[in-house]
Amino acid sequence: MSWKAIGIFDSGIGGLTVLKELVRAMPQEDTVYLGDTARVPYGAKSPETVTRYSVEIASFLVKREIKLLVVACNTASAVSLETLQERFPIPIVGVIDPGARRAAAVTRNGKVGVIGTEATIKSSAYTRAIKRMNPAIEVITRACPLFVPLAEEGWTSNEVARLTAQSYLEELKESGVDTLVLGCTHYPLLKEIIAQVMGEKVRLVDSAEETARTVADILRSRELLRPAAEKGNHHYYVTDVPAGFIRVGNRFLGGKLEDVHQVNLEEAVARENSHVQA
């Protein structure tokens, strides 16, 4: 039997934290990751543009015969997930619902904090998702834009990171939340310092971990998991020169990034469409 890979995409590099959790949960699975590094960030772009990019990327990955697609980008999950699910015939999982579901399940006092980029917080996607699961929960949000460059620079445990985290999180801590959702794929790299600032009574929900758990459940229920004895292979595509992606990606994955290919999405999709028409 030929086993298909799991497809993952993000606007850039943050989705590698989701990939890392997928590999940890299912080391036997093959993965294909695409980082749209030429057009990052998605947060400043219109929903229509983000959806168009997402459809292009999904088309590219589906042509590689994946069995499931993970939208490892909070912005794309917030605005494009429904369109992708309607258009493609495979299971498609975003990063928002798994984190929201977990937060709603573990909060004890009904007060949940969500931190993310300006775009994710402005979209209210996590608030809506958590309220859908339990309308009684109070959701308090905070944009933490500087966490992304800190994570990419590897400044995750120094004084700069600690002071930034204190500045962003002090009000959230004072508001009495007992659960905090890390609503950006970069933020797991700062988990330790966020936990120190919030204190041991606040439970952190890592959307990357929860997404991996959701994917494993879907593949298991459809009998699509590879045998546990197999060892997965991992392929990476980027839409800009790979050097920066490899440098920061090694920091994210804690290992050696190999097999990174640059691809022109518009050309690739147009070429494949012309093959279909021919």
C-alpha positions as CSV (number, residue, x, y, z in Angstrom):
1,M,0.0,0.0,0.0
2,S,1.3,3.5,-0.9
3,W,1.0,5.8,2.1
4,K,0.4,9.5,1.3
5,A,1.9,12.4,3.2
6,I,0.4,15.1,5.5
7,G,0.5,18.6,3.9
8,I,1.2,21.6,6.0
9,F,1.3,25.3,5.0
10,D,2.0,28.6,6.6
11,S,2.6,32.2,5.4
12,G,6.2,31.6,6.5
13,I,8.2,29.8,9.1
14,G,5.9,29.7,12.2
15,G,4.1,26.6,11.1
16,L,7.2,24.6,11.7
17,T,6.1,24.5,15.4
18,V,3.0,22.7,14.2
19,L,5.1,20.4,12.0
20,K,7.3,19.6,15.0
21,E,4.3,18.5,17.1
22,L,3.0,16.5,14.2
23,V,6.3,14.6,13.9
24,R,6.4,14.1,17.7
25,A,2.9,12.7,17.7
26,M,3.3,10.6,14.5
27,P,7.0,10.0,13.7
28,Q,6.0,7.4,11.1
29,E,4.2,10.0,8.8
30,D,5.7,11.7,5.7
31,T,5.1,15.4,5.6
32,V,5.3,18.1,2.9
33,Y,5.6,21.7,4.2
34,L,5.2,24.9,2.2
35,G,6.2,28.3,3.6
36,D,4.9,31.2,1.5
37,T,8.1,33.2,2.4
38,A,7.8,35.5,-0.6
39,R,4.4,36.9,0.5
40,V,4.7,36.8,4.3
41,P,3.1,38.3,6.4
42,Y,-0.5,37.5,5.7
43,G,-1.8,39.5,8.6
44,A,-1.7,42.8,6.8
45,K,-3.5,41.5,3.7
46,S,-7.2,41.4,2.8
47,P,-9.2,38.2,3.5
48,E,-9.7,37.9,-0.3
49,T,-6.0,38.0,-0.9
50,V,-5.2,35.5,1.9
51,T,-7.9,33.1,0.6
52,R,-6.5,33.3,-3.0
53,Y,-3.0,32.5,-1.7
54,S,-4.4,29.7,0.4
55,V,-6.2,28.1,-2.5
56,E,-3.0,28.3,-4.7
57,I,-1.0,26.6,-2.0
58,A,-3.6,24.0,-1.3
59,S,-3.8,23.2,-5.0
60,F,0.0,22.8,-5.1
61,L,0.0,20.4,-2.1
62,V,-3.0,18.4,-3.2
63,K,-1.3,17.7,-6.5
64,R,1.4,16.1,-4.4
65,E,-1.2,13.5,-3.3
66,I,-1.5,14.4,0.4
67,K,-4.1,12.7,2.5
68,L,-4.8,15.6,4.9
69,L,-4.0,19.3,4.9
70,V,-3.0,21.4,7.9
71,V,-3.5,25.2,7.6
72,A,-0.7,26.0,10.1
73,C,-1.3,29.7,9.9
74,N,-3.7,31.5,12.2
75,T,-4.6,34.2,9.7
76,A,-5.4,31.7,6.9
77,S,-7.3,29.5,9.4
78,A,-9.4,32.5,10.4
79,V,-10.4,33.6,6.9
80,S,-9.8,30.7,4.4
81,L,-10.6,27.4,6.1
82,E,-14.2,27.2,5.0
83,T,-13.3,27.9,1.3
84,L,-10.6,25.3,1.4
85,Q,-12.8,22.7,3.0
86,E,-15.5,23.3,0.3
87,R,-13.0,23.2,-2.6
88,F,-10.8,20.2,-1.8
89,P,-11.9,16.6,-1.2
90,I,-9.5,15.8,1.7
91,P,-9.7,16.6,5.5
92,I,-8.5,20.1,6.2
93,V,-7.6,21.2,9.7
94,G,-6.9,24.7,10.9
95,V,-5.0,25.7,14.1
96,I,-7.8,27.8,15.7
97,D,-10.5,25.3,16.6
98,P,-8.2,22.7,18.2
99,G,-6.7,25.3,20.6
100,A,-10.2,26.8,21.3
101,R,-11.6,23.4,22.1
102,R,-8.9,22.6,24.5
103,A,-9.2,26.0,26.3
104,A,-12.9,25.6,26.7
105,A,-12.4,22.1,28.1
106,V,-9.7,22.9,30.7
107,T,-10.7,26.4,32.1
108,R,-11.9,26.1,35.7
109,N,-13.1,29.7,36.3
110,G,-14.5,30.4,32.8
111,K,-11.8,33.1,32.0
112,V,-9.6,32.4,29.0
113,G,-6.9,34.6,27.7
114,V,-5.8,34.5,24.0
115,I,-2.5,36.0,22.7
116,G,-1.7,36.4,19.0
117,T,-0.6,38.8,16.3
118,E,-2.6,42.0,15.7
119,A,-4.4,40.4,12.7
120,T,-5.4,37.2,14.6
121,I,-6.7,39.2,17.6
122,K,-8.5,41.7,15.4
123,S,-10.2,38.8,13.5
124,S,-11.8,37.6,16.8
125,A,-11.5,34.1,15.4
126,Y,-10.4,32.5,18.8
127,T,-13.1,34.4,20.7
128,R,-15.8,33.2,18.3
129,A,-14.5,29.6,18.4
130,I,-14.3,29.5,22.2
131,K,-17.8,31.1,22.6
132,R,-19.2,28.5,20.1
133,M,-18.0,25.8,22.4
134,N,-19.2,27.5,25.6
135,P,-20.9,30.9,25.4
136,A,-20.5,31.5,29.1
137,I,-16.7,31.7,28.9
138,E,-15.2,35.2,29.2
139,V,-12.4,35.7,26.6
140,I,-9.7,38.3,27.1
141,T,-7.4,38.9,24.2
142,R,-4.0,40.7,23.8
143,A,-1.9,41.2,20.7
144,C,1.8,40.5,21.2
145,P,3.4,41.5,17.9
146,L,7.1,41.6,19.2
147,F,7.0,37.9,20.1
148,V,7.3,36.9,16.4
149,P,10.7,38.7,15.8
150,L,11.9,37.5,19.2
151,A,11.2,33.9,18.3
152,E,12.8,34.2,14.9
153,E,15.9,35.9,16.4
154,G,16.2,33.1,19.0
155,W,15.7,35.7,21.8
156,T,13.4,33.4,23.8
157,S,14.9,33.3,27.3
158,N,16.9,36.5,27.7
159,E,16.1,39.7,29.6
160,V,14.6,41.4,26.5
161,A,12.1,38.5,26.1
162,R,11.2,38.6,29.8
163,L,10.6,42.3,29.9
164,T,8.5,42.1,26.7
165,A,6.4,39.3,28.1
166,Q,5.8,41.2,31.3
167,S,4.8,44.3,29.4
168,Y,2.3,42.4,27.2
169,L,0.9,39.9,29.8
170,E,0.7,41.9,33.1
171,E,-2.9,43.0,32.4
172,L,-4.0,39.5,31.3
173,K,-2.5,38.1,34.5
174,E,-4.4,40.7,36.6
175,S,-7.6,39.9,34.8
176,G,-7.6,36.5,36.5
177,V,-7.5,34.2,33.5
178,D,-6.7,30.6,34.4
179,T,-6.0,29.4,30.8
180,L,-4.0,31.1,28.1
181,V,-4.1,30.2,24.4
182,L,-0.9,30.7,22.5
183,G,-2.7,31.9,19.4
184,C,0.3,32.2,17.1
185,T,2.5,29.5,15.8
186,H,5.7,31.3,16.8
187,Y,4.7,31.6,20.5
188,P,5.5,28.0,21.6
189,L,9.2,29.0,21.4
190,L,8.5,31.5,24.1
191,K,6.4,29.1,26.2
192,E,8.9,29.0,29.1
193,I,9.1,32.7,29.6
194,I,5.3,33.2,29.1
195,A,4.7,30.5,31.8
196,Q,7.1,32.2,34.2
197,V,5.3,35.6,33.8
198,M,1.7,34.1,34.0
199,G,2.5,31.9,37.0
200,E,2.0,28.3,37.7
201,K,-1.8,28.6,38.2
202,V,-2.4,29.5,34.6
203,R,-2.5,26.6,32.1
204,L,-1.0,27.3,28.7
205,V,-2.8,25.9,25.6
206,D,-0.4,25.3,22.7
207,S,-2.5,25.3,19.5
208,A,0.3,23.4,17.7
209,E,0.1,20.5,20.2
210,E,-3.7,20.4,20.0
211,T,-3.7,20.5,16.2
212,A,-1.3,17.5,16.1
213,R,-3.7,15.7,18.4
214,T,-6.7,16.5,16.2
215,V,-4.8,15.3,13.0
216,A,-3.8,12.0,14.7
217,D,-7.5,11.4,15.7
218,I,-8.8,12.1,12.2
219,L,-6.2,9.8,10.5
220,R,-6.8,7.1,13.1
221,S,-10.6,7.2,12.6
222,R,-10.2,6.9,8.8
223,E,-7.5,4.2,9.1
224,L,-5.0,6.4,7.3
225,L,-2.2,6.3,9.9
226,R,1.0,4.6,8.6
227,P,2.3,1.6,10.6
228,A,4.2,2.7,13.7
229,A,7.3,0.9,12.5
230,E,7.7,3.2,9.5
231,K,10.0,6.3,9.6
232,G,8.6,9.5,8.1
233,N,10.4,11.6,5.4
234,H,10.0,15.4,5.4
235,H,10.1,17.7,2.4
236,Y,10.0,21.5,2.4
237,Y,9.0,24.1,-0.2
238,V,9.4,27.9,0.1
239,T,8.4,30.7,-2.3
240,D,11.5,32.8,-1.8
241,V,15.2,31.9,-1.5
242,P,15.6,29.2,1.1
243,A,18.6,30.5,3.1
244,G,16.7,32.5,5.7
245,F,14.1,29.8,6.1
246,I,16.8,27.2,6.7
247,R,18.6,29.4,9.3
248,V,15.5,30.2,11.4
249,G,13.9,26.8,10.7
250,N,16.8,25.0,12.3
251,R,16.1,27.1,15.4
252,F,12.4,26.1,15.3
253,L,12.9,22.4,14.7
254,G,16.1,22.0,16.8
255,G,17.7,20.0,14.0
256,K,19.0,20.1,10.5
257,L,16.7,21.3,7.8
258,E,17.4,19.6,4.5
259,D,15.6,19.2,1.2
260,V,14.3,22.7,1.0
261,H,13.2,23.7,-2.5
262,Q,12.1,27.1,-3.9
263,V,8.9,27.0,-6.0
264,N,7.0,29.7,-8.0
265,L,3.4,28.9,-7.0
266,E,1.7,30.8,-9.8
267,E,3.8,29.1,-12.4
268,A,3.4,25.7,-10.8
269,V,-0.4,26.0,-10.6
270,A,-0.6,27.4,-14.2
271,R,1.6,24.6,-15.5
272,E,-0.5,21.9,-13.8
273,N,-3.7,23.4,-15.0
274,S,-2.5,23.4,-18.6
275,H,-1.6,19.7,-18.2
276,V,-5.1,19.0,-17.0
277,Q,-6.7,21.0,-19.9
278,A,-4.4,19.2,-22.5
